[in-house]
Amino acid sequence: MASDSLYTRYFMFSYEHLKKIQELADKNGNKNPQLGKVMVAGNYKRYTFMTRDPESYSQRYGDARVIISGDIRKIRYTEPY
């Protein structure tokens, strides 16, 4: 049987990362970059990164926070595009 940690994901949000995403999108001619969305308490919230290791993301972006974490098989989300 697989370990539960294999399926654990952290959906993170950072304004610093969002700013970088928007800057890159502007350079590429895309004025409206689509972030990922994750269902939290019946509402979709935006996220900038999904990871197994929230510490490494928090070290890179100091304002990062966890939106939701849990088993990826049970969380409703959409990928960014």
C-alpha positions in Angstrom: 0.0 0.0 0.0 1.2 3.5 -0.9 2.2 6.0 1.8 -0.3 8.8 2.4 2.5 11.3 2.1 2.9 10.3 -1.5 -0.4 12.0 -2.3 -0.2 15.0 0.0 0.0 18.3 -1.7 0.1 21.9 -0.5 -1.6 24.6 -2.6 0.3 27.8 -2.0 -0.3 31.5 -2.8 2.3 34.3 -2.9 1.8 37.9 -4.1 5.5 38.0 -5.0 5.1 35.0 -7.3 1.9 36.4 -8.7 3.7 39.6 -9.6 6.4 37.5 -11.4 3.7 35.5 -13.3 2.0 38.7 -14.4 5.3 40.2 -15.5 6.2 37.2 -17.6 2.7 37.1 -19.1 3.0 40.7 -20.1 6.3 40.0 -21.8 4.7 37.2 -23.8 1.7 39.3 -24.8 -0.8 37.6 -22.4 -2.6 40.2 -20.4 -4.6 37.8 -18.4 -2.6 34.8 -17.0 -4.8 32.1 -15.6 -3.9 30.9 -12.1 -4.9 27.5 -10.7 -8.1 27.3 -8.5 -8.7 25.0 -5.6 -11.9 24.4 -3.7 -11.8 25.5 -0.1 -15.0 25.4 2.1 -17.2 25.4 -1.0 -15.5 28.3 -2.8 -12.7 28.4 -5.3 -9.5 30.2 -4.3 -6.6 31.0 -6.5 -3.2 29.4 -6.0 0.2 30.2 -7.5 2.0 26.9 -6.9 1.2 23.3 -5.9 4.0 21.5 -4.0 4.9 18.5 -1.8 7.4 20.7 0.2 5.9 24.0 1.3 9.1 25.0 3.1 11.2 25.4 -0.1 8.5 27.5 -1.7 8.2 29.7 1.5 12.0 30.2 1.5 11.8 31.5 -2.1 8.8 33.7 -1.6 8.6 35.1 1.9 4.9 36.0 1.8 3.8 32.5 0.7 0.9 30.9 2.6 -0.8 27.6 2.4 -4.3 27.8 1.0 -5.2 24.1 1.6 -3.3 20.9 2.0 -4.3 17.3 1.8 -4.7 14.2 -0.4 -4.5 15.3 -4.0 -7.1 12.6 -4.9 -9.7 14.2 -2.7 -9.2 17.9 -3.5 -11.0 19.6 -6.3 -8.7 21.9 -8.3 -7.9 23.2 -11.7 -4.4 23.5 -13.2 -3.1 27.0 -14.1 -2.8 27.6 -17.9 
